[in-house]
Amino acid sequence: METLSIRLKIGDREYPMKVKAEDEAKIRHAGKLINDKIKRYREEFGLDDRQDLLAMVAFDSMVESMNQDMVNSDDSQLIEASLSKVNDQLSSLL
């Protein structure tokens, strides 16, 4: 498992980190998404305070995560119901 030393710029700061080679693209993409949200909030609300911008990005990301968790839960319930139905149908044939 090879690790890489990278520097990721978020906002106006660079953060050194060690990442698995296979995770580098994903981590850099996450950094890009954060920077895109910072830029969007800066332009949309005219904010320049770094802490306010990062707080808004963190809040927005948490809401997105919670929404995705709900979707995943709903999907899991649908899959479970479908599998149960198929299992019942197979059992009735045996």
Secondary structure, 3 states (H helix, E strand, C coil): CCEEEEEEEECCEEEEEEEEHHHHHHHHHHHHHHHHHHHHHHHHHCCCCHHHHHHHHHHHHHHHHHHHHHHHHHHHHHHHHHHHHHHHHHHHHC
